Every structure is written in structure tokens, then in C-alpha cells.
Amino acid sequence: MSLKNVLLTLLIGRSSPKPAPQSLMERLQNVEVTHDDSGKSGFQLTFEAGRSGSDSLMDTACHLSPQLRPFSRVVITITFNALPRVLMDGIITNIQYSPDSSGGSSTFTATGEDVSVMMDLEEKDVGHSGLSEYAIAGKIIRSYSYYGLIPQVIQPDSSETPEPMKRIPFQHATDLAYLNKIAKRFGYLFYIIPGPDPLTNTAYWGPPIRKGPPQKALSVNLGHVSNVVSINFAYNALSATKVSGKLHDIKSKKTIPVRTETSHRKTALVSEPALTSGLRSRTILTRYSGLTLAQAQSQAQGLTDSSVDNVATASGELDVLRYGNILQPRSLVDIRGAGYSNDGSWYVKKATHKIKQGEYRQSFILSREGMGSLTRRVVV
């Protein structure tokens, strides 16, 4: 499949994915890929599935294709302006067939999730004696090297190694569920970034990435230079949360207060963060046991940090060809033309690619911790 300045290539197969045969590519109608920082990313391939010729007497060509079977691996690569990028490395988990019943064309749809779905198939009872959450994350990720996982694990400010005789971290869950559980303790995320090369993936366990150069700006209400088809801004005043709790410290045997007042997310994206703008905020009560003060404080801070991530959100759609680039998720982008409250830097939380013959659009969800731009100029 190709359109102006865009070439889509597809590797597909069970054990060793290979370029999809031409007969399959000719039937490909739509491609949709969604990247999300709060769960598994996914994809959907829609093929024309009409039956014609002697080869289709028994079944449709899609049903007979050995590539379009459950648990086949799919690698989708987009070459845009001569730059190849891996959009998805995933596993087919669902197939649907919609035969022609009203004069339209029959379709065959293969839906799947990124390779982290293979980490979610088996619940385990495993003790991780003498390992911190940081070390556990690296250990689990490295066990999936078959799927090309490259660990990128960020150590929390406090991730102490537990004393084996006092606390043994115990996993009663799938590897994916446990990675998400221990990430949540620190306001962290776990997700898979496809690439940089086909059949390789970066497994990221750490805080939202809020630094680095912003992508090409999203332009709103700027006449012929606007590159956003639609956009909507929202502010949730009940999201930002402080923590007030107590800890029975296992070392000193004393009860110690545990509190948070503001977010420690770096870098700040707004001039008016929700927790320091003078507005009211929610406070939750917590009680910790079996932890040191540093561990309890780190987990409380994680709750506060994650609570402010989605105070302000922006959702919309852009035309990739008009935008002139592909909006990358889990990184920063600037907005201009939406006024002081909404302009400035945003974190790209979710991005969905929608590709069909002659059209390439992306829907997106952006987030940040409040309102107000930090600069009067953005990168165009």
C-alpha cells in the first residue's frame, strides 16, 4: 500500500515473519495502529475478502492464507519522506469475517496487540527474593528476548533492595500485570516501543517521558497554516491528588507521617500546575507497612505524580500529509494558536494511525498537569 510520500510494508508469519505476498497486499484496504502509554498498543488490518476463481471454491483467500492465523506475528513499517519507521510489532489475537450481504464487499479483519500480549498469557506464582522493583522489571523483560525486547528500565528515586528475611516480593500474576503493578507504585508506566529495527522492540519501564525536543507544532485557528483537522481541550479539577498517610517503620518501630504536597514530574510543562495554582485539590489517606520511610514516601509521591498527568487533556485528529510528519506518542509536542491557556508543550499520551488508499490521518490524546504556556514561541 502506498500514497504520496508514504510507503507501507508488512512482515507477517508464525515463527519467522516474512514480507507479505503481493496477493495479500493487493487485498489490504485499511490499516489502523494505536499506541497508548497506559496499556497494550494494538493494530487492525482490513482486507477485501471476496471469493472469485477456482482457488476460492473452498474458502476465501484470506481464510486460506497461512499468514492470517491467530498468533501470527505482524511487523508494520511506514516509510514517510524516505524515513522508515516501525509502527507496530504485534501478534494477531482475533480474526473477523464479514461476508457481503448488501451489495458491498466482503471483508476479513485481523486484530492484534503488541508483543507484550505474550507476557500476559500465563499467571505465575514467583518469589523475587532480594530484588528491588527496578531489578525485577529488568529480570522479567530480559526473559522475553525472543521477541526482540531491549530493556529500558529507569530506577526510581527510592527502590531499595528488600531484606530477604523481612520482605520477599511475590508475584501472583502474569508478567505483564506484575510489571504494571510495580510500575504504578512509583507513578511509572510500562509499554513497548516498536523498533528501531524490524523484529526489535524497546521495553520501557519508567516515568512518562517529559523531556527532549518537541515535535513539529500542532497549529490551530491559523488559517491556511493550520494542520489540525479537529481538537478539543478539557480540564479535570478532580484529578490532582495529595497524599496524607502514616507508616509503621520496620526499622525504627515508630509511626511516621507520609505526605505529598506537589508533583515531582520533570520537566514542568505549564505555568499554572494544578497543585500549585491556588485551586483546591483532593487528598487521600493511606497507610503503609512493611516498608522503609523512603519506600513509602516514594510510593506516595508516585500516586500524586500520576494524578496530575491528566489534569488537562487535548484530543483531536490531524492529516499526516498536511502536518508533514508522523506524530510520535510518548513524547512532547507544542500547540500554537489555541490561546495562552492551551498553547505550549503537551505530552502525547495516545496516537492512532488510520491509513487507507489516498489518506493517512492520526487521532491523538495529549495531556499535562495544568494550564498556561511557558513560552511565547513554539517550534514550527
Contacts in CASP RR format, 6 or more apart in sequence:
PFRMAT RR
TARGET T0000
AUTHOR 0000-0000-0000
METHOD contacts of the structure
MODEL  1
MSLKNVLLTLLIGRSSPKPAPQSLMERLQNVEVTHDDSGKSGFQLTFEAG
RSGSDSLMDTACHLSPQLRPFSRVVITITFNALPRVLMDGIITNIQYSPD
SSGGSSTFTATGEDVSVMMDLEEKDVGHSGLSEYAIAGKIIRSYSYYGLI
PQVIQPDSSETPEPMKRIPFQHATDLAYLNKIAKRFGYLFYIIPGPDPLT
NTAYWGPPIRKGPPQKALSVNLGHVSNVVSINFAYNALSATKVSGKLHDI
KSKKTIPVRTETSHRKTALVSEPALTSGLRSRTILTRYSGLTLAQAQSQA
QGLTDSSVDNVATASGELDVLRYGNILQPRSLVDIRGAGYSNDGSWYVKK
ATHKIKQGEYRQSFILSREGMGSLTRRVVV
1 8 0 8 1.000
1 25 0 8 1.000
1 28 0 8 1.000
1 31 0 8 1.000
1 355 0 8 1.000
1 357 0 8 1.000
2 8 0 8 1.000
3 321 0 8 1.000
3 357 0 8 1.000
3 358 0 8 1.000
3 359 0 8 1.000
3 360 0 8 1.000
4 321 0 8 1.000
4 358 0 8 1.000
5 80 0 8 1.000
5 81 0 8 1.000
5 321 0 8 1.000
6 78 0 8 1.000
6 79 0 8 1.000
6 80 0 8 1.000
6 320 0 8 1.000
6 321 0 8 1.000
6 355 0 8 1.000
6 360 0 8 1.000
7 78 0 8 1.000
7 79 0 8 1.000
8 31 0 8 1.000
8 76 0 8 1.000
8 77 0 8 1.000
8 78 0 8 1.000
8 79 0 8 1.000
8 355 0 8 1.000
9 19 0 8 1.000
9 76 0 8 1.000
9 77 0 8 1.000
9 79 0 8 1.000
10 19 0 8 1.000
10 20 0 8 1.000
10 24 0 8 1.000
10 25 0 8 1.000
10 28 0 8 1.000
10 45 0 8 1.000
10 74 0 8 1.000
10 75 0 8 1.000
10 76 0 8 1.000
10 77 0 8 1.000
11 17 0 8 1.000
11 18 0 8 1.000
11 19 0 8 1.000
11 20 0 8 1.000
11 73 0 8 1.000
11 74 0 8 1.000
11 75 0 8 1.000
11 77 0 8 1.000
11 198 0 8 1.000
11 199 0 8 1.000
12 18 0 8 1.000
12 20 0 8 1.000
12 24 0 8 1.000
12 67 0 8 1.000
12 68 0 8 1.000
12 72 0 8 1.000
12 73 0 8 1.000
12 74 0 8 1.000
12 75 0 8 1.000
13 66 0 8 1.000
13 67 0 8 1.000
13 72 0 8 1.000
13 73 0 8 1.000
13 74 0 8 1.000
14 66 0 8 1.000
14 69 0 8 1.000
14 71 0 8 1.000
14 72 0 8 1.000
14 73 0 8 1.000
17 72 0 8 1.000
17 73 0 8 1.000
17 74 0 8 1.000
17 75 0 8 1.000
17 199 0 8 1.000
20 67 0 8 1.000
21 67 0 8 1.000
23 61 0 8 1.000
24 47 0 8 1.000
24 62 0 8 1.000
24 65 0 8 1.000
24 67 0 8 1.000
24 68 0 8 1.000
27 47 0 8 1.000
27 48 0 8 1.000
27 49 0 8 1.000
27 61 0 8 1.000
27 62 0 8 1.000
28 45 0 8 1.000
28 46 0 8 1.000
28 47 0 8 1.000
29 46 0 8 1.000
29 47 0 8 1.000
29 48 0 8 1.000
29 107 0 8 1.000
29 356 0 8 1.000
29 357 0 8 1.000
30 44 0 8 1.000
30 45 0 8 1.000
30 46 0 8 1.000
30 354 0 8 1.000
30 355 0 8 1.000
30 356 0 8 1.000
31 43 0 8 1.000
31 44 0 8 1.000
31 45 0 8 1.000
31 46 0 8 1.000
31 76 0 8 1.000
31 353 0 8 1.000
31 354 0 8 1.000
31 355 0 8 1.000
31 356 0 8 1.000
32 43 0 8 1.000
32 44 0 8 1.000
32 352 0 8 1.000
32 353 0 8 1.000
32 354 0 8 1.000
32 355 0 8 1.000
33 41 0 8 1.000
33 42 0 8 1.000
33 43 0 8 1.000
33 44 0 8 1.000
33 76 0 8 1.000
33 87 0 8 1.000
33 88 0 8 1.000
33 352 0 8 1.000
33 353 0 8 1.000
34 41 0 8 1.000
34 42 0 8 1.000
34 43 0 8 1.000
34 350 0 8 1.000
34 351 0 8 1.000
34 352 0 8 1.000
34 353 0 8 1.000
35 41 0 8 1.000
35 42 0 8 1.000
35 329 0 8 1.000
35 330 0 8 1.000
35 350 0 8 1.000
35 351 0 8 1.000
35 352 0 8 1.000
36 191 0 8 1.000
36 329 0 8 1.000
36 349 0 8 1.000
36 350 0 8 1.000
37 189 0 8 1.000
37 191 0 8 1.000
37 208 0 8 1.000
37 329 0 8 1.000
37 330 0 8 1.000
37 349 0 8 1.000
37 350 0 8 1.000
38 189 0 8 1.000
38 191 0 8 1.000
38 349 0 8 1.000
38 350 0 8 1.000
39 180 0 8 1.000
39 191 0 8 1.000
40 113 0 8 1.000
40 114 0 8 1.000
40 116 0 8 1.000
40 117 0 8 1.000
40 120 0 8 1.000
40 176 0 8 1.000
40 191 0 8 1.000
40 192 0 8 1.000
41 88 0 8 1.000
41 113 0 8 1.000
41 114 0 8 1.000
41 191 0 8 1.000
41 192 0 8 1.000
41 194 0 8 1.000
42 88 0 8 1.000
42 90 0 8 1.000
42 111 0 8 1.000
42 112 0 8 1.000
42 113 0 8 1.000
42 114 0 8 1.000
43 74 0 8 1.000
43 76 0 8 1.000
43 87 0 8 1.000
43 88 0 8 1.000
43 90 0 8 1.000
43 111 0 8 1.000
43 112 0 8 1.000
43 113 0 8 1.000
44 109 0 8 1.000
44 110 0 8 1.000
44 111 0 8 1.000
44 112 0 8 1.000
45 74 0 8 1.000
45 109 0 8 1.000
45 110 0 8 1.000
45 111 0 8 1.000
46 107 0 8 1.000
46 108 0 8 1.000
46 109 0 8 1.000
47 62 0 8 1.000
47 68 0 8 1.000
47 107 0 8 1.000
47 108 0 8 1.000
47 109 0 8 1.000
47 110 0 8 1.000
48 105 0 8 1.000
48 106 0 8 1.000
48 107 0 8 1.000
48 108 0 8 1.000
49 60 0 8 1.000
49 61 0 8 1.000
49 62 0 8 1.000
49 63 0 8 1.000
49 97 0 8 1.000
49 98 0 8 1.000
49 99 0 8 1.000
49 105 0 8 1.000
49 106 0 8 1.000
49 107 0 8 1.000
49 108 0 8 1.000
50 56 0 8 1.000
50 60 0 8 1.000
50 61 0 8 1.000
50 100 0 8 1.000
50 105 0 8 1.000
50 106 0 8 1.000
51 57 0 8 1.000
51 59 0 8 1.000
51 60 0 8 1.000
51 61 0 8 1.000
51 106 0 8 1.000
55 61 0 8 1.000
55 64 0 8 1.000
58 64 0 8 1.000
60 97 0 8 1.000
60 106 0 8 1.000
60 108 0 8 1.000
62 68 0 8 1.000
62 97 0 8 1.000
62 108 0 8 1.000
63 97 0 8 1.000
63 108 0 8 1.000
68 92 0 8 1.000
68 95 0 8 1.000
68 108 0 8 1.000
68 110 0 8 1.000
69 92 0 8 1.000
69 95 0 8 1.000
70 92 0 8 1.000
70 93 0 8 1.000
70 94 0 8 1.000
70 95 0 8 1.000
71 91 0 8 1.000
71 92 0 8 1.000
71 93 0 8 1.000
72 91 0 8 1.000
72 92 0 8 1.000
73 89 0 8 1.000
73 90 0 8 1.000
73 91 0 8 1.000
73 92 0 8 1.000
73 115 0 8 1.000
74 88 0 8 1.000
74 89 0 8 1.000
74 90 0 8 1.000
74 91 0 8 1.000
74 92 0 8 1.000
74 110 0 8 1.000
74 112 0 8 1.000
75 86 0 8 1.000
75 88 0 8 1.000
75 89 0 8 1.000
75 90 0 8 1.000
75 194 0 8 1.000
75 198 0 8 1.000
75 199 0 8 1.000
76 86 0 8 1.000
76 87 0 8 1.000
76 88 0 8 1.000
77 84 0 8 1.000
77 85 0 8 1.000
77 86 0 8 1.000
77 87 0 8 1.000
77 198 0 8 1.000
78 84 0 8 1.000
78 85 0 8 1.000
78 87 0 8 1.000
78 326 0 8 1.000
78 353 0 8 1.000
78 355 0 8 1.000
79 85 0 8 1.000
80 320 0 8 1.000
80 325 0 8 1.000
80 326 0 8 1.000
81 324 0 8 1.000
81 325 0 8 1.000
85 326 0 8 1.000
86 194 0 8 1.000
86 195 0 8 1.000
86 196 0 8 1.000
86 197 0 8 1.000
86 198 0 8 1.000
87 194 0 8 1.000
87 353 0 8 1.000
88 114 0 8 1.000
88 194 0 8 1.000
89 114 0 8 1.000
89 115 0 8 1.000
89 147 0 8 1.000
89 192 0 8 1.000
89 194 0 8 1.000
89 195 0 8 1.000
89 198 0 8 1.000
89 199 0 8 1.000
89 200 0 8 1.000
89 201 0 8 1.000
90 112 0 8 1.000
90 113 0 8 1.000
90 114 0 8 1.000
90 115 0 8 1.000
90 117 0 8 1.000
90 194 0 8 1.000
91 112 0 8 1.000
91 113 0 8 1.000
91 114 0 8 1.000
91 115 0 8 1.000
91 117 0 8 1.000
91 118 0 8 1.000
92 110 0 8 1.000
92 111 0 8 1.000
92 112 0 8 1.000
93 111 0 8 1.000
93 112 0 8 1.000
93 113 0 8 1.000
93 117 0 8 1.000
94 110 0 8 1.000
94 111 0 8 1.000
94 112 0 8 1.000
95 108 0 8 1.000
95 109 0 8 1.000
95 110 0 8 1.000
95 111 0 8 1.000
96 108 0 8 1.000
96 109 0 8 1.000
96 111 0 8 1.000
97 106 0 8 1.000
97 107 0 8 1.000
97 108 0 8 1.000
97 109 0 8 1.000
98 106 0 8 1.000
98 107 0 8 1.000
98 108 0 8 1.000
98 109 0 8 1.000
99 106 0 8 1.000
100 106 0 8 1.000
114 192 0 8 1.000
114 194 0 8 1.000
114 201 0 8 1.000
115 144 0 8 1.000
115 147 0 8 1.000
115 148 0 8 1.000
115 149 0 8 1.000
115 192 0 8 1.000
115 201 0 8 1.000
116 176 0 8 1.000
116 190 0 8 1.000
116 191 0 8 1.000
116 192 0 8 1.000
116 203 0 8 1.000
117 176 0 8 1.000
118 144 0 8 1.000
118 147 0 8 1.000
119 140 0 8 1.000
119 144 0 8 1.000
119 174 0 8 1.000
119 175 0 8 1.000
119 176 0 8 1.000
119 179 0 8 1.000
120 174 0 8 1.000
120 175 0 8 1.000
120 176 0 8 1.000
120 177 0 8 1.000
121 174 0 8 1.000
122 174 0 8 1.000
122 175 0 8 1.000
123 172 0 8 1.000
123 173 0 8 1.000
123 174 0 8 1.000
124 171 0 8 1.000
124 172 0 8 1.000
124 173 0 8 1.000
124 174 0 8 1.000
124 175 0 8 1.000
125 170 0 8 1.000
125 171 0 8 1.000
125 172 0 8 1.000
126 170 0 8 1.000
126 171 0 8 1.000
127 168 0 8 1.000
127 169 0 8 1.000
127 170 0 8 1.000
127 171 0 8 1.000
128 135 0 8 1.000
128 136 0 8 1.000
128 139 0 8 1.000
128 168 0 8 1.000
128 169 0 8 1.000
128 170 0 8 1.000
128 171 0 8 1.000
129 164 0 8 1.000
129 168 0 8 1.000
129 169 0 8 1.000
130 161 0 8 1.000
130 162 0 8 1.000
130 163 0 8 1.000
130 164 0 8 1.000
130 168 0 8 1.000
130 169 0 8 1.000
131 139 0 8 1.000
131 161 0 8 1.000
131 162 0 8 1.000
131 169 0 8 1.000
132 159 0 8 1.000
132 160 0 8 1.000
132 161 0 8 1.000
132 162 0 8 1.000
133 156 0 8 1.000
133 159 0 8 1.000
133 169 0 8 1.000
133 182 0 8 1.000
133 183 0 8 1.000
133 185 0 8 1.000
133 186 0 8 1.000
134 153 0 8 1.000
134 155 0 8 1.000
134 156 0 8 1.000
134 159 0 8 1.000
135 161 0 8 1.000
136 169 0 8 1.000
136 171 0 8 1.000
136 178 0 8 1.000
136 182 0 8 1.000
137 151 0 8 1.000
137 153 0 8 1.000
137 179 0 8 1.000
137 182 0 8 1.000
137 183 0 8 1.000
137 190 0 8 1.000
137 205 0 8 1.000
138 151 0 8 1.000
138 153 0 8 1.000
138 205 0 8 1.000
140 175 0 8 1.000
140 178 0 8 1.000
140 179 0 8 1.000
141 149 0 8 1.000
141 151 0 8 1.000
141 153 0 8 1.000
141 179 0 8 1.000
141 203 0 8 1.000
141 205 0 8 1.000
142 149 0 8 1.000
142 151 0 8 1.000
143 175 0 8 1.000
144 175 0 8 1.000
144 203 0 8 1.000
147 201 0 8 1.000
148 199 0 8 1.000
148 200 0 8 1.000
148 201 0 8 1.000
149 192 0 8 1.000
149 201 0 8 1.000
149 202 0 8 1.000
149 203 0 8 1.000
150 200 0 8 1.000
150 201 0 8 1.000
150 202 0 8 1.000
150 203 0 8 1.000
151 203 0 8 1.000
151 205 0 8 1.000
152 202 0 8 1.000
152 203 0 8 1.000
152 204 0 8 1.000
152 205 0 8 1.000
153 205 0 8 1.000
153 206 0 8 1.000
154 188 0 8 1.000
154 205 0 8 1.000
154 206 0 8 1.000
154 207 0 8 1.000
156 186 0 8 1.000
156 188 0 8 1.000
156 298 0 8 1.000
157 298 0 8 1.000
157 301 0 8 1.000
158 292 0 8 1.000
158 294 0 8 1.000
158 295 0 8 1.000
158 297 0 8 1.000
158 298 0 8 1.000
159 186 0 8 1.000
159 295 0 8 1.000
159 298 0 8 1.000
160 292 0 8 1.000
160 294 0 8 1.000
160 295 0 8 1.000
162 168 0 8 1.000
162 169 0 8 1.000
166 250 0 8 1.000
166 290 0 8 1.000
167 290 0 8 1.000
167 291 0 8 1.000
169 182 0 8 1.000
171 178 0 8 1.000
173 181 0 8 1.000
176 190 0 8 1.000
179 190 0 8 1.000
179 205 0 8 1.000
180 190 0 8 1.000
183 189 0 8 1.000
183 190 0 8 1.000
183 205 0 8 1.000
183 206 0 8 1.000
184 306 0 8 1.000
185 298 0 8 1.000
185 299 0 8 1.000
185 302 0 8 1.000
186 206 0 8 1.000
186 207 0 8 1.000
186 298 0 8 1.000
186 299 0 8 1.000
186 301 0 8 1.000
186 302 0 8 1.000
187 207 0 8 1.000
187 302 0 8 1.000
187 303 0 8 1.000
187 305 0 8 1.000
187 306 0 8 1.000
188 205 0 8 1.000
188 206 0 8 1.000
188 207 0 8 1.000
188 302 0 8 1.000
189 204 0 8 1.000
189 205 0 8 1.000
189 206 0 8 1.000
189 207 0 8 1.000
189 208 0 8 1.000
190 203 0 8 1.000
190 204 0 8 1.000
190 205 0 8 1.000
190 206 0 8 1.000
191 204 0 8 1.000
191 330 0 8 1.000
192 201 0 8 1.000
192 202 0 8 1.000
192 203 0 8 1.000
192 204 0 8 1.000
193 201 0 8 1.000
193 202 0 8 1.000
193 203 0 8 1.000
193 204 0 8 1.000
193 330 0 8 1.000
194 201 0 8 1.000
195 201 0 8 1.000
195 202 0 8 1.000
196 202 0 8 1.000
204 330 0 8 1.000
207 265 0 8 1.000
207 305 0 8 1.000
208 265 0 8 1.000
208 309 0 8 1.000
208 330 0 8 1.000
208 347 0 8 1.000
209 330 0 8 1.000
209 331 0 8 1.000
209 332 0 8 1.000
209 347 0 8 1.000
210 265 0 8 1.000
210 266 0 8 1.000
210 267 0 8 1.000
210 269 0 8 1.000
210 332 0 8 1.000
210 347 0 8 1.000
211 266 0 8 1.000
211 267 0 8 1.000
211 332 0 8 1.000
212 331 0 8 1.000
212 332 0 8 1.000
213 332 0 8 1.000
213 379 0 8 1.000
214 332 0 8 1.000
214 333 0 8 1.000
214 334 0 8 1.000
214 345 0 8 1.000
214 378 0 8 1.000
214 379 0 8 1.000
215 325 0 8 1.000
215 327 0 8 1.000
215 328 0 8 1.000
215 331 0 8 1.000
215 332 0 8 1.000
215 333 0 8 1.000
215 334 0 8 1.000
215 348 0 8 1.000
216 323 0 8 1.000
216 324 0 8 1.000
216 325 0 8 1.000
216 333 0 8 1.000
216 379 0 8 1.000
216 380 0 8 1.000
217 333 0 8 1.000
217 334 0 8 1.000
217 335 0 8 1.000
217 336 0 8 1.000
217 378 0 8 1.000
217 379 0 8 1.000
217 380 0 8 1.000
218 227 0 8 1.000
218 228 0 8 1.000
218 231 0 8 1.000
218 318 0 8 1.000
218 323 0 8 1.000
218 327 0 8 1.000
218 333 0 8 1.000
218 334 0 8 1.000
218 335 0 8 1.000
218 336 0 8 1.000
219 225 0 8 1.000
219 226 0 8 1.000
219 227 0 8 1.000
219 228 0 8 1.000
219 336 0 8 1.000
219 337 0 8 1.000
219 380 0 8 1.000
220 226 0 8 1.000
220 228 0 8 1.000
220 231 0 8 1.000
220 335 0 8 1.000
220 336 0 8 1.000
220 337 0 8 1.000
220 338 0 8 1.000
221 337 0 8 1.000
221 338 0 8 1.000
222 336 0 8 1.000
222 337 0 8 1.000
227 318 0 8 1.000
227 319 0 8 1.000
227 322 0 8 1.000
227 323 0 8 1.000
227 324 0 8 1.000
228 316 0 8 1.000
228 317 0 8 1.000
228 318 0 8 1.000
229 316 0 8 1.000
229 317 0 8 1.000
229 318 0 8 1.000
229 319 0 8 1.000
229 361 0 8 1.000
230 316 0 8 1.000
230 317 0 8 1.000
231 314 0 8 1.000
231 315 0 8 1.000
231 316 0 8 1.000
231 317 0 8 1.000
231 335 0 8 1.000
231 338 0 8 1.000
232 314 0 8 1.000
232 315 0 8 1.000
232 316 0 8 1.000
233 312 0 8 1.000
233 313 0 8 1.000
233 314 0 8 1.000
233 338 0 8 1.000
233 341 0 8 1.000
233 342 0 8 1.000
234 312 0 8 1.000
234 313 0 8 1.000
234 314 0 8 1.000
234 315 0 8 1.000
235 311 0 8 1.000
235 312 0 8 1.000
235 370 0 8 1.000
235 371 0 8 1.000
236 310 0 8 1.000
236 311 0 8 1.000
236 312 0 8 1.000
236 313 0 8 1.000
237 274 0 8 1.000
237 279 0 8 1.000
237 280 0 8 1.000
237 311 0 8 1.000
238 282 0 8 1.000
239 274 0 8 1.000
239 307 0 8 1.000
239 308 0 8 1.000
239 310 0 8 1.000
239 311 0 8 1.000
240 274 0 8 1.000
240 275 0 8 1.000
240 281 0 8 1.000
240 282 0 8 1.000
240 307 0 8 1.000
240 308 0 8 1.000
240 311 0 8 1.000
240 369 0 8 1.000
241 281 0 8 1.000
241 282 0 8 1.000
241 283 0 8 1.000
241 284 0 8 1.000
241 303 0 8 1.000
241 304 0 8 1.000
241 307 0 8 1.000
241 308 0 8 1.000
242 259 0 8 1.000
242 260 0 8 1.000
242 261 0 8 1.000
242 275 0 8 1.000
242 281 0 8 1.000
242 282 0 8 1.000
242 283 0 8 1.000
242 284 0 8 1.000
242 304 0 8 1.000
243 258 0 8 1.000
243 259 0 8 1.000
243 260 0 8 1.000
243 283 0 8 1.000
243 284 0 8 1.000
243 286 0 8 1.000
243 300 0 8 1.000
243 301 0 8 1.000
243 303 0 8 1.000
243 304 0 8 1.000
244 257 0 8 1.000
244 258 0 8 1.000
244 259 0 8 1.000
244 283 0 8 1.000
244 284 0 8 1.000
244 285 0 8 1.000
244 286 0 8 1.000
245 257 0 8 1.000
245 258 0 8 1.000
245 259 0 8 1.000
245 285 0 8 1.000
245 286 0 8 1.000
245 287 0 8 1.000
245 288 0 8 1.000
245 300 0 8 1.000
246 255 0 8 1.000
246 256 0 8 1.000
246 257 0 8 1.000
246 258 0 8 1.000
246 286 0 8 1.000
246 287 0 8 1.000
246 288 0 8 1.000
247 255 0 8 1.000
247 256 0 8 1.000
247 257 0 8 1.000
247 258 0 8 1.000
247 287 0 8 1.000
247 288 0 8 1.000
247 289 0 8 1.000
247 291 0 8 1.000
247 293 0 8 1.000
247 296 0 8 1.000
248 254 0 8 1.000
248 255 0 8 1.000
248 288 0 8 1.000
248 289 0 8 1.000
248 290 0 8 1.000
249 255 0 8 1.000
249 256 0 8 1.000
249 292 0 8 1.000
249 293 0 8 1.000
250 289 0 8 1.000
250 290 0 8 1.000
250 291 0 8 1.000
250 292 0 8 1.000
251 292 0 8 1.000
256 293 0 8 1.000
258 286 0 8 1.000
258 288 0 8 1.000
258 293 0 8 1.000
258 296 0 8 1.000
258 297 0 8 1.000
258 300 0 8 1.000
259 300 0 8 1.000
260 297 0 8 1.000
260 300 0 8 1.000
260 301 0 8 1.000
260 303 0 8 1.000
260 304 0 8 1.000
261 275 0 8 1.000
262 273 0 8 1.000
262 275 0 8 1.000
262 276 0 8 1.000
262 304 0 8 1.000
263 273 0 8 1.000
263 275 0 8 1.000
263 304 0 8 1.000
263 305 0 8 1.000
263 308 0 8 1.000
263 369 0 8 1.000
264 301 0 8 1.000
264 304 0 8 1.000
264 305 0 8 1.000
265 305 0 8 1.000
265 308 0 8 1.000
265 309 0 8 1.000
265 369 0 8 1.000
268 369 0 8 1.000
268 374 0 8 1.000
269 332 0 8 1.000
269 344 0 8 1.000
269 345 0 8 1.000
269 346 0 8 1.000
269 347 0 8 1.000
269 368 0 8 1.000
269 369 0 8 1.000
269 370 0 8 1.000
269 374 0 8 1.000
270 312 0 8 1.000
270 368 0 8 1.000
270 369 0 8 1.000
270 370 0 8 1.000
270 371 0 8 1.000
270 372 0 8 1.000
270 373 0 8 1.000
270 374 0 8 1.000
271 371 0 8 1.000
271 372 0 8 1.000
271 373 0 8 1.000
271 374 0 8 1.000
272 370 0 8 1.000
272 371 0 8 1.000
272 372 0 8 1.000
273 308 0 8 1.000
273 369 0 8 1.000
273 370 0 8 1.000
274 281 0 8 1.000
274 308 0 8 1.000
274 311 0 8 1.000
274 369 0 8 1.000
274 370 0 8 1.000
275 281 0 8 1.000
275 304 0 8 1.000
275 308 0 8 1.000
275 369 0 8 1.000
277 370 0 8 1.000
277 371 0 8 1.000
282 307 0 8 1.000
284 303 0 8 1.000
286 300 0 8 1.000
286 303 0 8 1.000
288 295 0 8 1.000
288 296 0 8 1.000
288 299 0 8 1.000
288 300 0 8 1.000
291 299 0 8 1.000
308 369 0 8 1.000
308 370 0 8 1.000
309 347 0 8 1.000
309 367 0 8 1.000
309 368 0 8 1.000
309 369 0 8 1.000
310 349 0 8 1.000
310 367 0 8 1.000
311 367 0 8 1.000
311 368 0 8 1.000
311 369 0 8 1.000
311 370 0 8 1.000
312 342 0 8 1.000
312 367 0 8 1.000
312 368 0 8 1.000
312 369 0 8 1.000
312 370 0 8 1.000
312 371 0 8 1.000
313 349 0 8 1.000
313 365 0 8 1.000
313 366 0 8 1.000
313 367 0 8 1.000
314 335 0 8 1.000
314 342 0 8 1.000
314 346 0 8 1.000
314 364 0 8 1.000
314 365 0 8 1.000
314 366 0 8 1.000
314 367 0 8 1.000
315 363 0 8 1.000
315 364 0 8 1.000
315 365 0 8 1.000
315 366 0 8 1.000
316 363 0 8 1.000
316 364 0 8 1.000
316 365 0 8 1.000
317 361 0 8 1.000
317 362 0 8 1.000
317 363 0 8 1.000
317 364 0 8 1.000
318 327 0 8 1.000
318 361 0 8 1.000
318 362 0 8 1.000
318 364 0 8 1.000
319 360 0 8 1.000
319 361 0 8 1.000
320 326 0 8 1.000
320 327 0 8 1.000
320 360 0 8 1.000
320 361 0 8 1.000
320 362 0 8 1.000
321 360 0 8 1.000
323 362 0 8 1.000
326 353 0 8 1.000
326 362 0 8 1.000
327 333 0 8 1.000
327 348 0 8 1.000
327 351 0 8 1.000
327 362 0 8 1.000
327 364 0 8 1.000
328 348 0 8 1.000
328 351 0 8 1.000
329 348 0 8 1.000
329 349 0 8 1.000
329 350 0 8 1.000
329 351 0 8 1.000
329 364 0 8 1.000
330 347 0 8 1.000
330 348 0 8 1.000
330 349 0 8 1.000
331 347 0 8 1.000
331 348 0 8 1.000
332 345 0 8 1.000
332 346 0 8 1.000
332 347 0 8 1.000
332 348 0 8 1.000
333 345 0 8 1.000
333 346 0 8 1.000
333 348 0 8 1.000
333 366 0 8 1.000
334 343 0 8 1.000
334 344 0 8 1.000
334 345 0 8 1.000
334 346 0 8 1.000
334 378 0 8 1.000
334 379 0 8 1.000
335 342 0 8 1.000
335 343 0 8 1.000
335 344 0 8 1.000
335 346 0 8 1.000
335 366 0 8 1.000
335 378 0 8 1.000
336 343 0 8 1.000
336 344 0 8 1.000
336 378 0 8 1.000
336 380 0 8 1.000
337 343 0 8 1.000
339 373 0 8 1.000
340 372 0 8 1.000
340 373 0 8 1.000
341 371 0 8 1.000
341 372 0 8 1.000
342 371 0 8 1.000
342 372 0 8 1.000
342 373 0 8 1.000
343 372 0 8 1.000
343 373 0 8 1.000
343 378 0 8 1.000
344 372 0 8 1.000
344 373 0 8 1.000
344 374 0 8 1.000
344 375 0 8 1.000
344 378 0 8 1.000
345 368 0 8 1.000
345 373 0 8 1.000
345 374 0 8 1.000
345 378 0 8 1.000
346 366 0 8 1.000
346 367 0 8 1.000
346 368 0 8 1.000
347 366 0 8 1.000
347 367 0 8 1.000
347 368 0 8 1.000
348 364 0 8 1.000
348 365 0 8 1.000
348 366 0 8 1.000
349 365 0 8 1.000
349 366 0 8 1.000
349 367 0 8 1.000
350 364 0 8 1.000
350 365 0 8 1.000
351 362 0 8 1.000
351 363 0 8 1.000
351 364 0 8 1.000
351 365 0 8 1.000
352 362 0 8 1.000
352 363 0 8 1.000
352 364 0 8 1.000
353 360 0 8 1.000
353 362 0 8 1.000
354 360 0 8 1.000
354 361 0 8 1.000
354 362 0 8 1.000
354 363 0 8 1.000
END
